[in-house]
Each structure stands twice: as structure tokens, then as C-alpha cells.
Amino acid sequence: MSQASQRRIAARIMKVGKNRVWIDPEKTDLVGGAITREEVRRLIHEGVIGKSREQGISKGRAPAHRRRGHGSRKGSHAIDQKRRWISRVRKQRERIRELREKRKIPPATYRKIYMMVKGGAFRNAAHLDEYLETRGLIKRR
């Protein structure tokens, strides 16, 4: 006889899921005859129906499910810094290239400034322009 309803009632009484309800395999006919909550409660008290242990996650697998956010990825911060650096240097190099092509700075100055850009001497392209103006390195027409 099917014990689906007894299993459901027992799960509600014991406050567990249906899969955690254990029914003694030798006394299935006794469980099959129980149709009221009171009868199922009596069987639980007698130990014919019980609850199996909670499964849980093994300690070996647990870290695989946690700690996956941006802040915990090794090198993620360094990659962000690198991208910022690349963007900044490219803008500055583009700026000095424009100045050289427009013949506002001579090739020797271009070389010197290029190496300063590479060394990280300027915060941004505006800072680079400010440096060139204060030093009088930009040719006036």
C-alpha cells in the first residue's frame, strides 16, 4: 500500500521535508493503516516513523560555492589598475604625437617627453600640457 499521505502528514508533524521521513521497512503494513494525524503521531512516538539526518554540504566542497565575488578574485584589482594605466598612457602618447605632427614640439623634445610619459611623470593629458607650457617647450607661432 502507498504511504505517500502518511509520509506527507509525518513530514508536517516533524517539520521536515518528505524526503527526510524514514519509515521502518518491516512495519509498512502498520504505517499503511494509519490514516489520521493522531495515528501517525503515535507511530512517530513508537519509533516506526522517524526522521533521517540532515545531509549538509561536505567541507571539501563548501569553498567552491562561496567567495566568488570581485573582491576575492586574485589580481582583479591589479587588472583594473593596469587598464587605467594603459588608457592614461595611450592618451598622453596620442597628445604628444599630435604636437609633434603639428610641429609644436621638436623631435628631441618629443623623445624626452615620451620617456617621461613612459615613466609615469604625468597624471593625465592636461597635466602633460601644463608641464609643456610652464617649461616653454611648446613652440609659439
PyMOL commands that set and color helices and strands:
alter all, ss='L'
color gray80, all
select helices_A, chain A and resi 4-14+18-20+25-33+37-46+62-65+70-72+76-101+107-118+125-135
alter helices_A, ss='H'
color red, helices_A
select strands_A, chain A and resi 21-23+49-51
alter strands_A, ss='S'
color yellow, strands_A
deselect
rebuild
show_as cartoon
